[in-house]
Amino acid sequence: MGRRALRKIDPNLDLSRHLLHLEELAAPLDGAALFGRSAPLELEVGSGKGLFLATAAADHPDRDFLGVEIAYKYARFTAARLKKRELPNAKVIHGDAQRLLSEWVPDESLAAVHVYFPDPWWKKRHRKRRIMNRTFVRQVQRVLQPGGLLHFWTDVAEYFEAALDVLAQETRLLGPQAVEARPAEHDLDYRTHFERRMRLHDLPVYRSMFRKPA
Ligand SMILES: C[S@@+](CC[C@H](N)C(=O)[O-])C[C@H]1O[C@@H](n2cnc3c(N)ncnc32)[C@H](O)[C@@H]1O
């Protein structure tokens, strides 16, 4: 399934409050400084077109949401979406999630990490590029606060099983807890664009949630 071309972004939109660049970000990451308040901070890895960030930020104004997206055109698209909705509690970082986690994010600083439909890297020789690898899941365990949540969804059964094995071997996160699909009440009532696409094509989605022991 190919991806549709992105809609053009209005060049007059000021994205400066919603689009951040990893290399320009002060380390360690300080959610309170970024958002100007102290609130639970959640991170989405590979935020694509930003549907999750926009919906979650609108639904939970008491929480702050950061996306990290390696493809600049998607990071900009997401930032434009957040700006158009004037969401003060969501931003996207253009950069590599693996570097963000290992070099910027302090221990026990995140209330949740969301990983939705990560690139599957189908070919066997490319599997080592998958984000749900040993180093990454250990980093997720480190950065989650006690009681914090990891949400991991994919449409690839084999990736799902492999990631659950890595999580069991490398972390003490409790799970997987199964997550049921919710009926969509409108055209964008999906967790992400990839979930929407899979559901509209009647393809399976594998959903899991893990919790860091309190
Ligand atoms: C298959 S898409 C899914 C997008 C979105 N999560 C969704 O469900 O609609 C995977 C996204 O992860 C991004 N990505 C891949 N590797 C990444 C990395 N190391 N750091 C940040 N983003 C990454 C890709 O650019 C792409 O936008």
The ligand as an SDF file (V2000), in Angstrom:
LIG
                    3D

 27 29  0  0  0  0  0  0  0  0999 V2000
    4.9960    3.3100    9.0770 C   0  0  0  0  0  0  0  0  0  0  0  0
    5.0790    4.9600    9.6040 S   0  0  0  0  0  0  0  0  0  0  0  0
    3.8070    5.0800   10.8830 C   0  0  0  0  0  0  0  0  0  0  0  0
    3.4630    6.4900   11.2070 C   0  0  0  0  0  0  0  0  0  0  0  0
    2.4410    6.6600   12.3480 C   0  0  0  0  0  0  0  0  0  0  0  0
    2.9670    6.1540   13.5920 N   0  0  0  0  0  0  0  0  0  0  0  0
    1.1360    5.9870   12.0230 C   0  0  0  0  0  0  0  0  0  0  0  0
    0.8260    4.9760   12.6460 O   0  0  0  0  0  0  0  0  0  0  0  0
    0.4120    6.4940   11.1410 O   0  0  0  0  0  0  0  0  0  0  0  0
    6.5600    4.9640   10.5970 C   0  0  0  0  0  0  0  0  0  0  0  0
    7.0780    6.3670   10.8600 C   0  0  0  0  0  0  0  0  0  0  0  0
    8.2120    6.2690   11.7120 O   0  0  0  0  0  0  0  0  0  0  0  0
    9.1940    7.1920   11.2580 C   0  0  0  0  0  0  0  0  0  0  0  0
   10.5130    6.7110   11.7530 N   0  0  0  0  0  0  0  0  0  0  0  0
   11.2000    5.6360   11.3210 C   0  0  0  0  0  0  0  0  0  0  0  0
   12.3460    5.4950   12.0310 N   0  0  0  0  0  0  0  0  0  0  0  0
   12.3680    6.5220   12.9350 C   0  0  0  0  0  0  0  0  0  0  0  0
   13.3000    6.9350   13.9230 C   0  0  0  0  0  0  0  0  0  0  0  0
   14.4450    6.2700   14.1400 N   0  0  0  0  0  0  0  0  0  0  0  0
   13.0180    8.0440   14.6570 N   0  0  0  0  0  0  0  0  0  0  0  0
   11.8670    8.7340   14.4400 C   0  0  0  0  0  0  0  0  0  0  0  0
   10.9680    8.3850   13.4950 N   0  0  0  0  0  0  0  0  0  0  0  0
   11.1970    7.3040   12.7600 C   0  0  0  0  0  0  0  0  0  0  0  0
    9.0380    7.1500    9.7480 C   0  0  0  0  0  0  0  0  0  0  0  0
    9.5980    8.2780    9.1090 O   0  0  0  0  0  0  0  0  0  0  0  0
    7.5270    7.0730    9.5980 C   0  0  0  0  0  0  0  0  0  0  0  0
    6.9340    8.3590    9.5560 O   0  0  0  0  0  0  0  0  0  0  0  0
  1  2  1  0
  2  3  1  0
  2 10  1  0
  3  4  1  0
  4  5  1  0
  5  6  1  0
  5  7  1  0
  7  8  2  0
  7  9  1  0
 10 11  1  0
 11 12  1  0
 11 26  1  0
 12 13  1  0
 13 14  1  0
 13 24  1  0
 14 15  1  0
 14 23  1  0
 15 16  2  0
 16 17  1  0
 17 18  1  0
 17 23  2  0
 18 19  1  0
 18 20  2  0
 20 21  1  0
 21 22  2  0
 22 23  1  0
 24 25  1  0
 24 26  1  0
 26 27  1  0
M  CHG  2   2   1   9  -1
M  END
$$$$
